[in-house]
Amino acid sequence: MMRKHILLLFIHACFLSGICFSQNLGETTIANSRTIHIFVSLCDNKYQGIVPVPAKIGNGQDPDNNLYWGCGYGIRTYFRRSKDWKLLKTRKSGSVLMERLVFKHITENYYLVADAYDGKFIKQCTKDFLNSSCGVQKDTIHVDDKVIGIAGHANLLAYIGHDGLMDFTLADTFENKDNTQRDLIILACYSKHFFAPHLKQANVNLLVWTTGLMCPEAYTVHDAIVGYINSESNEEIRTRAALAYSKYQKCSVKAARGLLITGW
């Protein structure tokens, strides 16, 4: 009885101090450290139904030269050059998940985790993103002597890459089970049309997604995240994304706003 009482006091103290338990027993998530998790399906001429790009940047098994990762406007390069983020850790794998980067925001209490999936496994990347969005898939990692939440434990989730749902179907259902609403950004061609049916029961807040063909390079999600960290409205976040897309794609702001939308 005494041990049970002590345990209850410990749990209460953890709650008051901003620490909550993750699904994995024995691990904790630092509640006052917010996390952004970006899922990147590497551009792949061979395994994805895309309009082919030059072979060097369209090899989904080569993160270093990939259009969406190692190129100048790829996630890895762009965020490493950003004045807002500091790279803390790089982990290379070589399997389905080829590389993971962990960044810390320079001034705010945010971590950003970016995962590069082998382009051959775009279906797995898509499923991992959707399962995380509804809270079915959750995980934690150790950073700075802390345990931070990723996947369904993250506050904001983003998908970057080809819209694989244009090529394959998913029989899985993605129903929210924990009553937690997560914020999403989906930068892929026609993402609203193809992702919406899978997210209807996921209890998500769509910050930015798309109505047509697009190039999902890093500047769009980077600038949307600036607004997110500043606690801006969905519309303000969408505007930041559209301005970035207009600038780098050299299209009108009107066209960019027509492509990048917010909400259902």
Salt bridges, closest charged atoms under 4 A:
GLU27 OE2 - HIS142 NE2 3.92
ASP64 OD1 - ARG76 NH1 2.86
ASP64 OD1 - LYS92 NZ 3.89
ASP84 OD1 - LYS83 NZ 3.28
ASP84 OD2 - HIS222 NE2 3.87
GLU99 OE1 - ARG76 NH1 3.00
GLU99 OE2 - LYS92 NZ 3.07
ASP115 OD2 - HIS37 NE2 2.78
ASP115 OD1 - ARG100 NE 2.68
ASP167 OD2 - HIS162 NE2 2.69
ASP172 OD2 - LYS127 NZ 3.57
GLU175 OE1 - LYS177 NZ 3.77
ASP178 OD2 - LYS138 NZ 2.82
ASP178 OD2 - ARG182 NH2 2.49
ASP223 OD1 - HIS222 ND1 2.90
GLU232 OE2 - ARG240 NH2 2.78
GLU235 OE2 - ARG238 NH1 2.92
GLU235 OE2 - ARG257 NH2 2.79
